[in-house]
Amino acid sequence: MYVLMDIMVSPGGVGISVSPYVAHCQKIFQEAGLTHKMHGYGTNVEGEWEAVMAAVKRCHEDLHAMGAVRITSHMKLGTRTDKDQTLQDKVDSVNDKM
């Protein structure tokens, strides 16, 4: 099943800057071959359900190994069965109406 996800990973116990941890998750999404785009408060990710969830799991595992004692991930997930749709399709649909 194809899934569109917005995720914000919040590592705790690592100090003020979390950018090294965010960068590491970006590398995980890249290595997994997932379509992804970082934005100011998270990352949009799309791909097959199993691959996306495996990447999220790896983010948690790796960030713990990097010293994050606590991690909270906020995710929004979307799937549909009536048609194929990408994140860009959703943006294009709104832009077409403007």
Jmol script that loads the backbone (N, CA, C; Angstrom):
load data "model"
ATOM      1  N   MET A   1       0.848  -1.165   0.000  1.00  0.00           N
ATOM      2  CA  MET A   1       0.000   0.000   0.000  1.00  0.00           C
ATOM      3  C   MET A   1       0.903   1.240   0.000  1.00  0.00           C
ATOM      4  N   TYR A   2       0.586   2.193  -0.859  1.00  0.00           N
ATOM      5  CA  TYR A   2       1.346   3.435  -0.971  1.00  0.00           C
ATOM      6  C   TYR A   2       0.858   4.410   0.092  1.00  0.00           C
ATOM      7  N   VAL A   3       1.803   5.071   0.770  1.00  0.00           N
ATOM      8  CA  VAL A   3       1.442   5.975   1.861  1.00  0.00           C
ATOM      9  C   VAL A   3       2.142   7.318   1.687  1.00  0.00           C
ATOM     10  N   LEU A   4       1.423   8.376   2.023  1.00  0.00           N
ATOM     11  CA  LEU A   4       1.977   9.724   2.105  1.00  0.00           C
ATOM     12  C   LEU A   4       2.076  10.040   3.592  1.00  0.00           C
ATOM     13  N   MET A   5       3.243  10.546   4.010  1.00  0.00           N
ATOM     14  CA  MET A   5       3.452  10.788   5.431  1.00  0.00           C
ATOM     15  C   MET A   5       4.114  12.139   5.639  1.00  0.00           C
ATOM     16  N   ASP A   6       3.685  12.809   6.696  1.00  0.00           N
ATOM     17  CA  ASP A   6       4.398  13.982   7.194  1.00  0.00           C
ATOM     18  C   ASP A   6       4.901  13.581   8.570  1.00  0.00           C
ATOM     19  N   ILE A   7       6.207  13.739   8.806  1.00  0.00           N
ATOM     20  CA  ILE A   7       6.785  13.311  10.073  1.00  0.00           C
ATOM     21  C   ILE A   7       7.684  14.395  10.650  1.00  0.00           C
ATOM     22  N   MET A   8       7.583  14.553  11.959  1.00  0.00           N
ATOM     23  CA  MET A   8       8.509  15.401  12.691  1.00  0.00           C
ATOM     24  C   MET A   8       9.093  14.539  13.800  1.00  0.00           C
ATOM     25  N   VAL A   9      10.394  14.321  13.749  1.00  0.00           N
ATOM     26  CA  VAL A   9      11.092  13.517  14.746  1.00  0.00           C
ATOM     27  C   VAL A   9      11.708  14.466  15.763  1.00  0.00           C
ATOM     28  N   SER A  10      11.384  14.252  17.031  1.00  0.00           N
ATOM     29  CA  SER A  10      11.859  15.130  18.104  1.00  0.00           C
ATOM     30  C   SER A  10      12.709  14.328  19.091  1.00  0.00           C
ATOM     31  N   PRO A  11      14.039  14.360  18.925  1.00  0.00           N
ATOM     32  CA  PRO A  11      14.894  13.659  19.887  1.00  0.00           C
ATOM     33  C   PRO A  11      15.044  14.479  21.164  1.00  0.00           C
ATOM     34  N   GLY A  12      15.015  13.804  22.294  1.00  0.00           N
ATOM     35  CA  GLY A  12      15.161  14.487  23.570  1.00  0.00           C
ATOM     36  C   GLY A  12      16.454  14.103  24.265  1.00  0.00           C
ATOM     37  N   GLY A  13      16.916  14.994  25.122  1.00  0.00           N
ATOM     38  CA  GLY A  13      18.123  14.736  25.882  1.00  0.00           C
ATOM     39  C   GLY A  13      19.392  14.942  25.096  1.00  0.00           C
ATOM     40  N   VAL A  14      19.311  15.761  24.011  1.00  0.00           N
ATOM     41  CA  VAL A  14      20.481  15.943  23.144  1.00  0.00           C
ATOM     42  C   VAL A  14      20.939  17.399  23.075  1.00  0.00           C
ATOM     43  N   GLY A  15      20.366  18.250  23.894  1.00  0.00           N
ATOM     44  CA  GLY A  15      20.727  19.660  23.840  1.00  0.00           C
ATOM     45  C   GLY A  15      19.748  20.442  22.977  1.00  0.00           C
ATOM     46  N   ILE A  16      20.134  21.674  22.682  1.00  0.00           N
ATOM     47  CA  ILE A  16      19.231  22.581  21.971  1.00  0.00           C
ATOM     48  C   ILE A  16      19.108  22.250  20.493  1.00  0.00           C
ATOM     49  N   SER A  17      20.215  22.007  19.808  1.00  0.00           N
ATOM     50  CA  SER A  17      20.189  21.764  18.366  1.00  0.00           C
ATOM     51  C   SER A  17      19.911  20.298  18.061  1.00  0.00           C
ATOM     52  N   VAL A  18      18.922  20.076  17.212  1.00  0.00           N
ATOM     53  CA  VAL A  18      18.614  18.710  16.790  1.00  0.00           C
ATOM     54  C   VAL A  18      18.972  18.466  15.328  1.00  0.00           C
ATOM     55  N   SER A  19      19.590  19.444  14.686  1.00  0.00           N
ATOM     56  CA  SER A  19      19.868  19.325  13.250  1.00  0.00           C
ATOM     57  C   SER A  19      20.719  18.107  12.877  1.00  0.00           C
ATOM     58  N   PRO A  20      21.703  17.674  13.675  1.00  0.00           N
ATOM     59  CA  PRO A  20      22.435  16.463  13.289  1.00  0.00           C
ATOM     60  C   PRO A  20      21.531  15.232  13.244  1.00  0.00           C
ATOM     61  N   TYR A  21      20.534  15.201  14.100  1.00  0.00           N
ATOM     62  CA  TYR A  21      19.612  14.072  14.152  1.00  0.00           C
ATOM     63  C   TYR A  21      18.628  14.114  12.981  1.00  0.00           C
ATOM     64  N   VAL A  22      18.169  15.313  12.661  1.00  0.00           N
ATOM     65  CA  VAL A  22      17.292  15.485  11.503  1.00  0.00           C
ATOM     66  C   VAL A  22      18.046  15.102  10.228  1.00  0.00           C
ATOM     67  N   ALA A  23      19.281  15.548  10.124  1.00  0.00           N
ATOM     68  CA  ALA A  23      20.100  15.221   8.946  1.00  0.00           C
ATOM     69  C   ALA A  23      20.272  13.712   8.814  1.00  0.00           C
ATOM     70  N   HIS A  24      20.451  13.041   9.928  1.00  0.00           N
ATOM     71  CA  HIS A  24      20.624  11.584   9.876  1.00  0.00           C
ATOM     72  C   HIS A  24      19.361  10.901   9.354  1.00  0.00           C
ATOM     73  N   CYS A  25      18.200  11.354   9.804  1.00  0.00           N
ATOM     74  CA  CYS A  25      16.949  10.774   9.295  1.00  0.00           C
ATOM     75  C   CYS A  25      16.776  11.059   7.806  1.00  0.00           C
ATOM     76  N   GLN A  26      17.210  12.239   7.353  1.00  0.00           N
ATOM     77  CA  GLN A  26      17.132  12.542   5.926  1.00  0.00           C
ATOM     78  C   GLN A  26      17.959  11.535   5.128  1.00  0.00           C
ATOM     79  N   LYS A  27      19.128  11.192   5.657  1.00  0.00           N
ATOM     80  CA  LYS A  27      19.983  10.196   4.994  1.00  0.00           C
ATOM     81  C   LYS A  27      19.306   8.832   4.965  1.00  0.00           C
ATOM     82  N   ILE A  28      18.603   8.494   6.031  1.00  0.00           N
ATOM     83  CA  ILE A  28      17.888   7.214   6.077  1.00  0.00           C
ATOM     84  C   ILE A  28      16.805   7.179   5.008  1.00  0.00           C
ATOM     85  N   PHE A  29      16.023   8.250   4.875  1.00  0.00           N
ATOM     86  CA  PHE A  29      14.988   8.288   3.841  1.00  0.00           C
ATOM     87  C   PHE A  29      15.610   8.182   2.453  1.00  0.00           C
ATOM     88  N   GLN A  30      16.738   8.855   2.258  1.00  0.00           N
ATOM     89  CA  GLN A  30      17.438   8.807   0.970  1.00  0.00           C
ATOM     90  C   GLN A  30      17.914   7.387   0.673  1.00  0.00           C
ATOM     91  N   GLU A  31      18.581   6.771   1.638  1.00  0.00           N
ATOM     92  CA  GLU A  31      19.104   5.415   1.448  1.00  0.00           C
ATOM     93  C   GLU A  31      17.998   4.402   1.196  1.00  0.00           C
ATOM     94  N   ALA A  32      16.811   4.654   1.758  1.00  0.00           N
ATOM     95  CA  ALA A  32      15.676   3.753   1.562  1.00  0.00           C
ATOM     96  C   ALA A  32      15.034   3.940   0.188  1.00  0.00           C
ATOM     97  N   GLY A  33      15.482   4.958  -0.553  1.00  0.00           N
ATOM     98  CA  GLY A  33      14.925   5.215  -1.881  1.00  0.00           C
ATOM     99  C   GLY A  33      13.548   5.839  -1.848  1.00  0.00           C
ATOM    100  N   LEU A  34      13.218   6.492  -0.730  1.00  0.00           N
ATOM    101  CA  LEU A  34      11.899   7.103  -0.589  1.00  0.00           C
ATOM    102  C   LEU A  34      11.903   8.526  -1.124  1.00  0.00           C
ATOM    103  N   THR A  35      10.807   8.926  -1.727  1.00  0.00           N
ATOM    104  CA  THR A  35      10.626  10.315  -2.109  1.00  0.00           C
ATOM    105  C   THR A  35      10.401  11.094  -0.828  1.00  0.00           C
ATOM    106  N   HIS A  36      11.194  12.135  -0.607  1.00  0.00           N
ATOM    107  CA  HIS A  36      11.066  12.905   0.635  1.00  0.00           C
ATOM    108  C   HIS A  36      11.486  14.345   0.394  1.00  0.00           C
ATOM    109  N   LYS A  37      10.900  15.227   1.205  1.00  0.00           N
ATOM    110  CA  LYS A  37      11.237  16.645   1.126  1.00  0.00           C
ATOM    111  C   LYS A  37      11.110  17.248   2.520  1.00  0.00           C
ATOM    112  N   MET A  38      12.223  17.764   3.011  1.00  0.00           N
ATOM    113  CA  MET A  38      12.228  18.394   4.322  1.00  0.00           C
ATOM    114  C   MET A  38      11.583  19.777   4.226  1.00  0.00           C
ATOM    115  N   HIS A  39      10.863  20.162   5.273  1.00  0.00           N
ATOM    116  CA  HIS A  39      10.334  21.520   5.379  1.00  0.00           C
ATOM    117  C   HIS A  39      10.658  22.031   6.770  1.00  0.00           C
ATOM    118  N   GLY A  40      10.221  23.203   7.115  1.00  0.00           N
ATOM    119  CA  GLY A  40      10.633  23.858   8.347  1.00  0.00           C
ATOM    120  C   GLY A  40      10.296  23.119   9.630  1.00  0.00           C
ATOM    121  N   TYR A  41       9.261  22.302   9.605  1.00  0.00           N
ATOM    122  CA  TYR A  41       8.848  21.606  10.817  1.00  0.00           C
ATOM    123  C   TYR A  41       8.664  20.117  10.608  1.00  0.00           C
ATOM    124  N   GLY A  42       9.427  19.543   9.677  1.00  0.00           N
ATOM    125  CA  GLY A  42       9.326  18.106   9.465  1.00  0.00           C
ATOM    126  C   GLY A  42       9.731  17.717   8.061  1.00  0.00           C
ATOM    127  N   THR A  43       9.271  16.546   7.657  1.00  0.00           N
ATOM    128  CA  THR A  43       9.610  15.987   6.356  1.00  0.00           C
ATOM    129  C   THR A  43       8.389  15.291   5.775  1.00  0.00           C
ATOM    130  N   ASN A  44       8.114  15.537   4.499  1.00  0.00           N
ATOM    131  CA  ASN A  44       7.119  14.771   3.767  1.00  0.00           C
ATOM    132  C   ASN A  44       7.835  13.572   3.163  1.00  0.00           C
ATOM    133  N   VAL A  45       7.241  12.400   3.315  1.00  0.00           N
ATOM    134  CA  VAL A  45       7.830  11.157   2.810  1.00  0.00           C
ATOM    135  C   VAL A  45       6.728  10.379   2.106  1.00  0.00           C
ATOM    136  N   GLU A  46       7.089   9.734   1.008  1.00  0.00           N
ATOM    137  CA  GLU A  46       6.113   8.873   0.357  1.00  0.00           C
ATOM    138  C   GLU A  46       6.779   7.622  -0.162  1.00  0.00           C
ATOM    139  N   GLY A  47       6.006   6.543  -0.190  1.00  0.00           N
ATOM    140  CA  GLY A  47       6.503   5.263  -0.678  1.00  0.00           C
ATOM    141  C   GLY A  47       5.604   4.141  -0.204  1.00  0.00           C
ATOM    142  N   GLU A  48       6.065   2.925  -0.427  1.00  0.00           N
ATOM    143  CA  GLU A  48       5.307   1.765   0.032  1.00  0.00           C
ATOM    144  C   GLU A  48       5.327   1.713   1.559  1.00  0.00           C
ATOM    145  N   TRP A  49       4.214   1.341   2.142  1.00  0.00           N
ATOM    146  CA  TRP A  49       4.011   1.346   3.591  1.00  0.00           C
ATOM    147  C   TRP A  49       5.181   0.699   4.333  1.00  0.00           C
ATOM    148  N   GLU A  50       5.558  -0.506   3.924  1.00  0.00           N
ATOM    149  CA  GLU A  50       6.604  -1.243   4.642  1.00  0.00           C
ATOM    150  C   GLU A  50       7.929  -0.495   4.622  1.00  0.00           C
ATOM    151  N   ALA A  51       8.276   0.101   3.493  1.00  0.00           N
ATOM    152  CA  ALA A  51       9.540   0.826   3.370  1.00  0.00           C
ATOM    153  C   ALA A  51       9.528   2.102   4.211  1.00  0.00           C
ATOM    154  N   VAL A  52       8.409   2.798   4.209  1.00  0.00           N
ATOM    155  CA  VAL A  52       8.295   4.034   4.994  1.00  0.00           C
ATOM    156  C   VAL A  52       8.387   3.721   6.488  1.00  0.00           C
ATOM    157  N   MET A  53       7.648   2.713   6.937  1.00  0.00           N
ATOM    158  CA  MET A  53       7.662   2.369   8.359  1.00  0.00           C
ATOM    159  C   MET A  53       9.024   1.815   8.784  1.00  0.00           C
ATOM    160  N   ALA A  54       9.683   1.085   7.905  1.00  0.00           N
ATOM    161  CA  ALA A  54      11.025   0.583   8.227  1.00  0.00           C
ATOM    162  C   ALA A  54      12.000   1.742   8.388  1.00  0.00           C
ATOM    163  N   ALA A  55      11.849   2.782   7.578  1.00  0.00           N
ATOM    164  CA  ALA A  55      12.722   3.956   7.689  1.00  0.00           C
ATOM    165  C   ALA A  55      12.462   4.704   8.995  1.00  0.00           C
ATOM    166  N   VAL A  56      11.197   4.817   9.390  1.00  0.00           N
ATOM    167  CA  VAL A  56      10.869   5.468  10.662  1.00  0.00           C
ATOM    168  C   VAL A  56      11.490   4.677  11.815  1.00  0.00           C
ATOM    169  N   LYS A  57      11.359   3.370  11.770  1.00  0.00           N
ATOM    170  CA  LYS A  57      11.954   2.528  12.812  1.00  0.00           C
ATOM    171  C   LYS A  57      13.464   2.725  12.866  1.00  0.00           C
ATOM    172  N   ARG A  58      14.097   2.759  11.696  1.00  0.00           N
ATOM    173  CA  ARG A  58      15.541   2.951  11.661  1.00  0.00           C
ATOM    174  C   ARG A  58      15.928   4.317  12.221  1.00  0.00           C
ATOM    175  N   CYS A  59      15.143   5.357  11.929  1.00  0.00           N
ATOM    176  CA  CYS A  59      15.409   6.678  12.515  1.00  0.00           C
ATOM    177  C   CYS A  59      15.448   6.581  14.032  1.00  0.00           C
ATOM    178  N   HIS A  60      14.467   5.926  14.604  1.00  0.00           N
ATOM    179  CA  HIS A  60      14.423   5.803  16.060  1.00  0.00           C
ATOM    180  C   HIS A  60      15.620   5.002  16.569  1.00  0.00           C
ATOM    181  N   GLU A  61      15.884   3.885  15.955  1.00  0.00           N
ATOM    182  CA  GLU A  61      17.002   3.048  16.406  1.00  0.00           C
ATOM    183  C   GLU A  61      18.330   3.795  16.315  1.00  0.00           C
ATOM    184  N   ASP A  62      18.575   4.428  15.177  1.00  0.00           N
ATOM    185  CA  ASP A  62      19.844   5.126  14.971  1.00  0.00           C
ATOM    186  C   ASP A  62      19.986   6.331  15.895  1.00  0.00           C
ATOM    187  N   LEU A  63      18.910   7.096  16.069  1.00  0.00           N
ATOM    188  CA  LEU A  63      18.995   8.277  16.932  1.00  0.00           C
ATOM    189  C   LEU A  63      19.219   7.889  18.386  1.00  0.00           C
ATOM    190  N   HIS A  64      18.624   6.784  18.816  1.00  0.00           N
ATOM    191  CA  HIS A  64      18.933   6.290  20.159  1.00  0.00           C
ATOM    192  C   HIS A  64      20.414   5.929  20.248  1.00  0.00           C
ATOM    193  N   ALA A  65      20.930   5.271  19.231  1.00  0.00           N
ATOM    194  CA  ALA A  65      22.349   4.888  19.219  1.00  0.00           C
ATOM    195  C   ALA A  65      23.260   6.118  19.212  1.00  0.00           C
ATOM    196  N   MET A  66      22.749   7.238  18.667  1.00  0.00           N
ATOM    197  CA  MET A  66      23.524   8.487  18.637  1.00  0.00           C
ATOM    198  C   MET A  66      23.432   9.251  19.965  1.00  0.00           C
ATOM    199  N   GLY A  67      22.660   8.747  20.922  1.00  0.00           N
ATOM    200  CA  GLY A  67      22.604   9.383  22.228  1.00  0.00           C
ATOM    201  C   GLY A  67      21.280   9.992  22.624  1.00  0.00           C
ATOM    202  N   ALA A  68      20.297   9.976  21.738  1.00  0.00           N
ATOM    203  CA  ALA A  68      18.974  10.505  22.111  1.00  0.00           C
ATOM    204  C   ALA A  68      18.323   9.518  23.083  1.00  0.00           C
ATOM    205  N   VAL A  69      18.046   9.990  24.288  1.00  0.00           N
ATOM    206  CA  VAL A  69      17.474   9.090  25.289  1.00  0.00           C
ATOM    207  C   VAL A  69      15.965   8.951  25.136  1.00  0.00           C
ATOM    208  N   ARG A  70      15.365   9.905  24.429  1.00  0.00           N
ATOM    209  CA  ARG A  70      13.919   9.901  24.240  1.00  0.00           C
ATOM    210  C   ARG A  70      13.618  10.468  22.867  1.00  0.00           C
ATOM    211  N   ILE A  71      12.713   9.836  22.141  1.00  0.00           N
ATOM    212  CA  ILE A  71      12.338  10.312  20.807  1.00  0.00           C
ATOM    213  C   ILE A  71      10.825  10.262  20.690  1.00  0.00           C
ATOM    214  N   THR A  72      10.258  11.364  20.252  1.00  0.00           N
ATOM    215  CA  THR A  72       8.838  11.416  19.935  1.00  0.00           C
ATOM    216  C   THR A  72       8.706  11.762  18.466  1.00  0.00           C
ATOM    217  N   SER A  73       7.969  10.957  17.732  1.00  0.00           N
ATOM    218  CA  SER A  73       7.700  11.259  16.323  1.00  0.00           C
ATOM    219  C   SER A  73       6.228  11.580  16.163  1.00  0.00           C
ATOM    220  N   HIS A  74       5.966  12.693  15.511  1.00  0.00           N
ATOM    221  CA  HIS A  74       4.605  13.105  15.199  1.00  0.00           C
ATOM    222  C   HIS A  74       4.405  12.809  13.715  1.00  0.00           C
ATOM    223  N   MET A  75       3.422  11.958  13.412  1.00  0.00           N
ATOM    224  CA  MET A  75       3.209  11.553  12.028  1.00  0.00           C
ATOM    225  C   MET A  75       1.758  11.759  11.616  1.00  0.00           C
ATOM    226  N   LYS A  76       1.607  12.184  10.368  1.00  0.00           N
ATOM    227  CA  LYS A  76       0.304  12.163   9.711  1.00  0.00           C
ATOM    228  C   LYS A  76       0.479  11.224   8.531  1.00  0.00           C
ATOM    229  N   LEU A  77      -0.443  10.290   8.374  1.00  0.00           N
ATOM    230  CA  LEU A  77      -0.362   9.301   7.306  1.00  0.00           C
ATOM    231  C   LEU A  77      -1.619   9.363   6.461  1.00  0.00           C
ATOM    232  N   GLY A  78      -1.438   9.212   5.168  1.00  0.00           N
ATOM    233  CA  GLY A  78      -2.590   9.186   4.281  1.00  0.00           C
ATOM    234  C   GLY A  78      -2.445   8.088   3.247  1.00  0.00           C
ATOM    235  N   THR A  79      -3.515   7.330   3.059  1.00  0.00           N
ATOM    236  CA  THR A  79      -3.574   6.313   2.008  1.00  0.00           C
ATOM    237  C   THR A  79      -4.907   6.480   1.294  1.00  0.00           C
ATOM    238  N   ARG A  80      -4.960   6.012   0.070  1.00  0.00           N
ATOM    239  CA  ARG A  80      -6.239   6.017  -0.638  1.00  0.00           C
ATOM    240  C   ARG A  80      -6.297   4.849  -1.600  1.00  0.00           C
ATOM    241  N   THR A  81      -7.509   4.431  -1.906  1.00  0.00           N
ATOM    242  CA  THR A  81      -7.704   3.283  -2.778  1.00  0.00           C
ATOM    243  C   THR A  81      -8.355   3.653  -4.103  1.00  0.00           C
ATOM    244  N   ASP A  82      -8.846   4.892  -4.218  1.00  0.00           N
ATOM    245  CA  ASP A  82      -9.575   5.269  -5.428  1.00  0.00           C
ATOM    246  C   ASP A  82      -8.672   5.694  -6.573  1.00  0.00           C
ATOM    247  N   LYS A  83      -7.436   6.142  -6.262  1.00  0.00           N
ATOM    248  CA  LYS A  83      -6.507   6.531  -7.321  1.00  0.00           C
ATOM    249  C   LYS A  83      -5.105   6.639  -6.745  1.00  0.00           C
ATOM    250  N   ASP A  84      -4.128   6.589  -7.625  1.00  0.00           N
ATOM    251  CA  ASP A  84      -2.747   6.814  -7.224  1.00  0.00           C
ATOM    252  C   ASP A  84      -2.534   8.309  -7.055  1.00  0.00           C
ATOM    253  N   GLN A  85      -1.827   8.700  -6.010  1.00  0.00           N
ATOM    254  CA  GLN A  85      -1.586  10.117  -5.772  1.00  0.00           C
ATOM    255  C   GLN A  85      -0.257  10.289  -5.048  1.00  0.00           C
ATOM    256  N   THR A  86       0.520  11.280  -5.502  1.00  0.00           N
ATOM    257  CA  THR A  86       1.772  11.623  -4.847  1.00  0.00           C
ATOM    258  C   THR A  86       1.581  12.921  -4.066  1.00  0.00           C
ATOM    259  N   LEU A  87       2.573  13.242  -3.263  1.00  0.00           N
ATOM    260  CA  LEU A  87       2.535  14.521  -2.554  1.00  0.00           C
ATOM    261  C   LEU A  87       2.504  15.683  -3.542  1.00  0.00           C
ATOM    262  N   GLN A  88       3.272  15.571  -4.624  1.00  0.00           N
ATOM    263  CA  GLN A  88       3.286  16.637  -5.628  1.00  0.00           C
ATOM    264  C   GLN A  88       1.927  16.772  -6.296  1.00  0.00           C
ATOM    265  N   ASP A  89       1.236  15.675  -6.528  1.00  0.00           N
ATOM    266  CA  ASP A  89      -0.116  15.733  -7.086  1.00  0.00           C
ATOM    267  C   ASP A  89      -1.038  16.570  -6.204  1.00  0.00           C
ATOM    268  N   LYS A  90      -0.910  16.413  -4.897  1.00  0.00           N
ATOM    269  CA  LYS A  90      -1.749  17.168  -3.965  1.00  0.00           C
ATOM    270  C   LYS A  90      -1.450  18.667  -4.056  1.00  0.00           C
ATOM    271  N   VAL A  91      -0.172  19.018  -4.136  1.00  0.00           N
ATOM    272  CA  VAL A  91       0.223  20.428  -4.256  1.00  0.00           C
ATOM    273  C   VAL A  91      -0.252  20.990  -5.598  1.00  0.00           C
ATOM    274  N   ASP A  92      -0.044  20.224  -6.653  1.00  0.00           N
ATOM    275  CA  ASP A  92      -0.457  20.671  -7.986  1.00  0.00           C
ATOM    276  C   ASP A  92      -1.958  20.915  -8.060  1.00  0.00           C
ATOM    277  N   SER A  93      -2.738  20.076  -7.405  1.00  0.00           N
ATOM    278  CA  SER A  93      -4.192  20.219  -7.417  1.00  0.00           C
ATOM    279  C   SER A  93      -4.614  21.559  -6.825  1.00  0.00           C
ATOM    280  N   VAL A  94      -3.986  21.958  -5.741  1.00  0.00           N
ATOM    281  CA  VAL A  94      -4.309  23.249  -5.127  1.00  0.00           C
ATOM    282  C   VAL A  94      -3.814  24.393  -5.999  1.00  0.00           C
ATOM    283  N   ASN A  95      -2.573  24.270  -6.499  1.00  0.00           N
ATOM    284  CA  ASN A  95      -2.026  25.338  -7.346  1.00  0.00           C
ATOM    285  C   ASN A  95      -2.857  25.567  -8.602  1.00  0.00           C
ATOM    286  N   ASP A  96      -3.404  24.504  -9.156  1.00  0.00           N
ATOM    287  CA  ASP A  96      -4.259  24.612 -10.353  1.00  0.00           C
ATOM    288  C   ASP A  96      -5.512  25.444 -10.088  1.00  0.00           C
ATOM    289  N   LYS A  97      -5.925  25.480  -8.855  1.00  0.00           N
ATOM    290  CA  LYS A  97      -7.145  26.197  -8.498  1.00  0.00           C
ATOM    291  C   LYS A  97      -6.897  27.650  -8.085  1.00  0.00           C
ATOM    292  N   MET A  98      -5.643  28.040  -8.025  1.00  0.00           N
ATOM    293  CA  MET A  98      -5.306  29.394  -7.610  1.00  0.00           C
ATOM    294  C   MET A  98      -5.236  30.341  -8.800  1.00  0.00           C
TER     295      MET A  98
END
end "model"
wireframe off; spacefill off
backbone 0.3
color backbone group
